[in-house]
Amino acid sequence: MKTNKITINSGPLGTGTIHLDDTDISNAVRGIDVRLRPGDFPEVTLELGVTEIYRLSAEEPDVLIDGHVRDVLIKLGWTPPQGD
């Protein structure tokens, strides 16, 4: 499994920064959950912002992903569909 370095700098009232492998991804993240279990690696769940969805009744809806979110997904190993 691929691992990434996550750095969270928390400020007051939800301010702060989140870095993924030294890249600031704060603009792409809506929320973050951190799970710590004794004897195991920390588990970080990022809630990324998808901006709009069109044609929900279609078999293959168009999903528009914010540029910041797209960059984070690619950094995590996602391959965008051809033509994007």
C-alpha positions in Angstrom: 0.0 0.0 0.0 1.3 3.5 -0.9 1.8 5.8 2.1 1.9 9.5 2.1 3.2 12.1 4.6 0.3 14.2 6.0 1.1 17.3 8.0 -1.8 19.1 9.8 -1.3 22.5 11.3 -4.5 23.4 13.2 -5.5 26.9 14.1 -8.5 28.5 15.9 -12.0 28.0 14.5 -11.0 25.5 11.8 -8.2 27.5 10.3 -4.8 26.0 9.5 -3.1 24.0 6.7 -2.9 20.5 5.5 0.1 19.3 3.5 0.3 16.0 1.5 4.0 15.1 0.9 5.0 18.8 1.3 2.2 20.1 -1.0 -0.4 22.4 0.5 -3.8 20.8 -0.2 -5.8 23.0 2.2 -7.9 24.5 -0.6 -9.1 21.0 -1.7 -10.1 19.7 1.8 -13.5 20.2 3.3 -12.8 18.1 6.4 -10.4 15.6 7.9 -10.7 12.8 10.4 -7.7 11.2 12.1 -8.0 7.8 13.7 -5.2 6.6 16.1 -5.1 3.0 17.3 -2.4 1.6 19.6 0.1 -0.5 17.6 -1.1 0.7 14.2 -0.3 3.5 11.8 -2.5 6.6 12.0 -5.4 6.6 9.6 -6.3 9.9 7.9 -9.6 10.4 6.0 -9.8 13.5 3.8 -13.1 14.9 2.7 -12.4 16.5 -0.7 -14.7 19.0 -2.3 -16.4 17.9 -5.6 -18.0 21.1 -6.9 -20.9 20.1 -9.1 -22.6 17.1 -10.5 -24.7 17.2 -13.7 -27.2 14.7 -15.2 -27.7 12.7 -12.1 -30.2 10.4 -13.9 -27.7 9.6 -16.6 -25.7 6.4 -16.6 -22.4 8.3 -16.7 -22.9 11.7 -15.1 -20.4 14.5 -15.6 -18.6 15.2 -12.4 -16.7 18.5 -12.2 -13.8 18.3 -9.8 -12.1 21.5 -8.5 -8.5 21.8 -9.8 -7.1 21.6 -6.2 -9.0 18.4 -5.6 -7.9 16.9 -8.9 -4.3 17.6 -8.0 -4.7 15.9 -4.7 -6.4 12.8 -6.2 -3.6 12.5 -8.8 -1.0 12.8 -6.0 -2.8 10.0 -4.2 -2.5 7.8 -7.3 -5.7 8.5 -9.3 -5.5 8.5 -13.0 -7.9 10.9 -14.7 -10.0 9.6 -17.5 -8.6 10.0 -21.0 -9.5 13.3 -22.5 -9.3 15.2 -19.2 
